[in-house]
Amino acid sequence: MSKFSGMKINPKKFHRSQLKFYFVLVPMTAFFGLPILFIFSHAFKPRNELYAFPPRFLVRRPTFQNFRDLAELASNGGVPFSRYVFNSIVVAVLGVMLSILVTSLAAYGLSKLHFRGKKLLFEINTLALMFVPIAVTIPRYITIARLGLIDSYMALILPLIALPVGLFLVKQFIDQTPNELIESAKIDGASEMEIFLKVIVPVIMPALATVAILSFQILWNDPIGPNLFIDDEAMKTLPFYFNTLVMQQGGAPANTPAGQGMLAAAGLIMFVPSLILFIFLQSKVINTMAHSGIN
């Protein structure tokens, strides 16, 4: 009898045969978790530890002084800190919702509908993956200006809701939906929108979760849009404020301990929402990556 008889390939409970995976996965997990640990640790370092030599990875005497300095500096500005937070939340929430809507509808059309130029449009989308955002800055500004959207939330949202990578992932998911299922729904009298909502959307939920994370990260962390499209200080968002806070009149220079501490605190504030969103949706993201290349 073979020594492998009676042994499951992937047992549901712990088995000693799985130890070899733990020897590899646990060190890798710890290694990739180090940057996250550093972001949290660095934000709570007192000023003397920020410039300690040799540099210290972990904080020894954690303090909230960096956050207090950041709040005090924000309160001295002409625009309340809460306004920047509100603007960022509005832009991120509306942007994610529109991105999911536009991406899913476009992917459904490119995958299951038949019309002239469909293949060319998808090839253009694939080609767009090669362009960096800075390459399309001038066309974006001209478009937003001609639409009369300067100093509005839509100026920050519209340029970022169409994600080429999101469209690619969602289309690959929809391609796996059997055409027979759609034809059966049409025979039952379902409209295209009913097919999309009741047949397609439940299938592509993992891909939509991935699009939500990608869209949120881009919208939440975008410092270029507020600087390019917004002149009214009350309409700007957190990334712009954090990028300029240490240069404001009366603010601490970036090369001082106080300035470095505020930057560390600001970095943590910007990082936490993305981390929380990923933790809740990470299983769907993994599912997306596992199936996005299967036709």
N, C-alpha and C positions, 0 to 999 in steps of 0.2 A: 504494500500500500504506500502511495506517495506521501511524503511528509507534509504536503500541502493539502491533503484531503481533509475535508471538514472545516477548512479555514475560509472564512469569507474574505473577499477581496477588499471590501470596505465595510468593516463591522460597525454597527451603530454605537456600540459601547467600546470603551477603551480596551485595547489589546496590545500586548507587548510588541507585536509586529509593527505597531505604529510609532515606536520610539525613534526609529531612524528618521521619520518625518519631523518629529519635534526637535531633534538635534540640528536640523537645518532651518526650520521655520521660526523657532523661538529666537535664535540670534538675529535672523533677518528682520523679524518684527521689532526687536529691540533697536536695531540699527536704524531702521526707517522711522522709528518713533522718537529718535533723538532730537531732530529739528523741532518737533512739536513741544517736547519737554523744554528745550532751550527757550522757545518763544514765551512760554509761561514763566519760566524761571527768570529770564532777563527782565521782564516787565516789573517784577517785584524786587529787584536789586536796589539797595541803597546807593547813594552816589559814590561812596568810597569803593564799592565792589564793581561798579560799572567800569572804573578805570584801574582796577587791580591788575598787577603784573606779578606772576603770569596770570592770564585771564582765568576766571573761574566759571566752570560750566553751570554749576548749580548755585543758587542763592543760599547764603548762610544765615543772613538775618533779614528775612522778607519784610517789606514795608509797603504801605499804600501811598507813600509820599509822591511817587511819580503820577499816580492818578489824581491826587489832590492838586498837584501843580498844574496838571492838564486842565482840570475843571476850573481852577482859579484863572488861568490864562484865557479860557473860553468865556468866562463870565465878564472879563474886562473888554471883550470885543463889542462891536456895534450890533452884531447879530447873535442871539442866544444860541448856545450849543445845541439845545433841543431842536432848533430849527434845522440845523444840519442833519441831525438824526432823522427828523421827520421827512426831509427831502430824500434822504437815502432810502428810507423804508418805502416811500411812495414809488420812487423810481424802480427799486428792486422788485417790489410786488407786482406792479403793473407790467413791468418789462418781462418778468418770468411768465405771467399769464398770457401776454401777447405772443411771446416767443413760442410757448407750447402750442397755442392755437395756430399760428402761422406755419410753424414747422410741421405739425401733424397733418394739416390740410394739404400743404404742398407735397408732403411725402405720399399721402394717399393718392393724390392726382397723378404723380409721377410713377407710382407703382401699379395702380389698378385701373386708371382711366386711360382711354385711347384718344389721342389727339396728335395733330401734326406738330413736330418739333419737340416732342417729349424727350427723346434721347439727347438732343442737342442741349436742352435746358439742364438735364442732369449732368452732362459733361461740363457745362459752364460752372455749375455748382461745385463739381469736383476740382475744376481748375482754380476756383476761388479759394480752395484750401491752401494754395501756395502763397497767397498774398498776406503780408503782415499788415496790421491795422494802419501803420503810419503811411503806407503806400496809397491809401484811399482817403486820407484826411482832407485833402483839398476838394475832391468830388463830394464828400459828405457835407462839408461846410457850404458849398455852393447850393446843394440840394436843400439843406435845412434853411438857408437864408431865403431862397426863392419861394419856399413854402410858407415863409413868414412865421417860423417856429422858434426864432431866437428868443431866449429868456422864457422858455416854457419847459415843462416836464417832458413833453414829447420830443424835444430836441435831444434829450439825453437817452430816450428810450428807442426811438425809431431806428437809429443807425446800428443798434446792437441786438435787435430782436430776430434778425434772420441769420442763423448760425449755419454755415455750410456743413460743419461736422455733425451738427444735430440733425440736419436734413438727411445726411448720408446714413446715419445710424437708424433713424426712424424708418426710412425707406427700406433698409435691409430687413428690418423686423416685419414690415407689412408684406414684403415679398414672400415671406414664409407662410402667410395666410392662404389657405387653399382657395382657388378661384371657385371651386364647386360650392363652398360655403357662401360666398357672395351671390352666386347665381341662385342658390336656394332661397336666400333672403329676398332677391328680386322677384322670384316666382310667388313668394308669399305677399308681395305687394309693398315691400319696403322701399322707401326712397333712398337716394344716394346719401343724404344726411343721416337717415336712420341707420343705414348700413355702417356708416362711419362711426356713429355714436355707440351702437349696440354690438357691432361685430368687430370693428377694427380697434377702437379705443381700448377695450379690455385686453386685447392681445399685446398692444404696444405700451402698456403702462410702465414696464421696466425702462424702455427707451425714453419715455417722456420724463421719468424721474431723472435720468441722466441729463437730458436737455435742461431740466429745471436747475440742476446743480451747475452745469456749465454756464447757463444764462445768468444765474444769480451771482456767480463769482465775477463774471465780466462786468455786470451792472454795478455790483456792490463795490468793486475795487477800481472803477474807472476814474482816473484823475484827469483824463484828457478832455472828455465831454464838457464838464463844468468850466474848464479853462477856455475851451474853444467856442462853445455855443451860449454861455451864460455870462451876462454882464452884471446882472443884479446879484449882489452878494447874498440876499435872502433866498435865492434860488439854488445856491451851490450846495454840494453834498459833502459828506465826511471825507472822502479821499482827497478832494481839493483842499479842504480845511487842514487836514493832517499834513499834507505836503507843504503847506505854507505857514503853519502855526509858529514854527521856530524862527521864521523870518519876519514876523509881524513886529511892528514897533513896540518896544517894551518886552518882547519875548526873549527867551534865552537863546543864544547862538547854538547852532547844531553841534559845535565841537566842545561844548561844556557839559559837565555831568548832568546839570538840570535839563539841558536840551536833549541829551541822549536818553535820560530817564523818561521824558515825555514822549519821545519817539518810540521807545520800547512799549510804553503803555498804549499808545495809539495803535501800534502794530498788533498788539493783542486784541484790542477792541475790534479791529477790522478782521482779524482771523477767526475769532470765536464763532460768529454766525455761520460762516462757511463750514467750519468743523462740525457744528451741531447738525446742520442740514445734511452733510455727508454721512454722519453716524446714523441718522434715521433712514437714509435712502441707500446706504452702501450695498445692501443685498441686491437691490434692483440694478444698481450700476454694474455689479459683477455679472449679473444675468445678461445685461445688455452686451457687455464685452465678449461674453461667451458665445452669443448667438448672432452678433452683428455681421459676421462674415459667412454665415450659412445661407445658401440660396435654395 
